[in-house]
Amino acid sequence: MVSCTSGDPQITRDLLTDIQPGGLLRVTGTLVQPQTPGESARLTVDAWKSWTPRSSRSCASR
C-alpha cells in the first residue's frame, strides 16, 4: 500500500470510483521516498490503467 496524490482531479475521481475488486492496476508517476525512516513512501500519479475481468480503462494526465 502506497499513499498517492495527483494534480489531476479526473485521475483521482476515476481511481476512487472505477477500481473493481480483483482487478489489476498499473500506475505511473513519481515515487518519493520518506524523509524519516518508518514513514510511508508517496506516489504522485500521472497515469493509470486497470484491467478488470470485464473491461480495460485508462486515464492519463492532460
N, C-alpha and C positions, 0 to 999 in steps of 0.2 A: 504494500500500500504506500503510495507516494502522494503527498499534497500537491494539488495542481492549481494553476491560475491561467487566465487567458485574457488578453486585451480585447478579444472579440466576443461580445455578448452572445452572438449566434452559436459559437462553439460551445460556450458554457451551457446554454439552454439545451442544445442538441445532446450534449453528453449527459445531462441530468434527466432527459426525457426519452431518449431513443435507445439506450443500452438495455439489452434483454439478458436475463439470467441464462448462463450457458453460452453466450456469445463471446467471440474473440474480439479484442480491441487492440489496434495499433495506433499509438500516439507518437507524434514527432514534436520536438520542441527543444528547449534548453533546460538541462538538469543542473541545478545549483546545489553543491554540497553544503551541509550545515556549517555555520560559523563556530558552533560549540559542539563538542563531542556529545553524543546522546540525542541530539535533536534530529529531526527528520530532514531528508533532502526535499527540495521543491522542484516541481516541473512546470515550466511555462509552456503551455500547449499552443503550437502553431497550426497543427492539422491533426485530424484523426480519421480513422476508418474502422468500421465494425463489420464483422462477418457473423451473421446470425443464421440459424437453421433455415429461415425463410428468405432473407434478402441481404443485400450489402448496401451500406450507406456510408457516405464520407462527407467531410466538411473541411475546408482549408481557409485560413485567414486571408482576408482580401487585402 
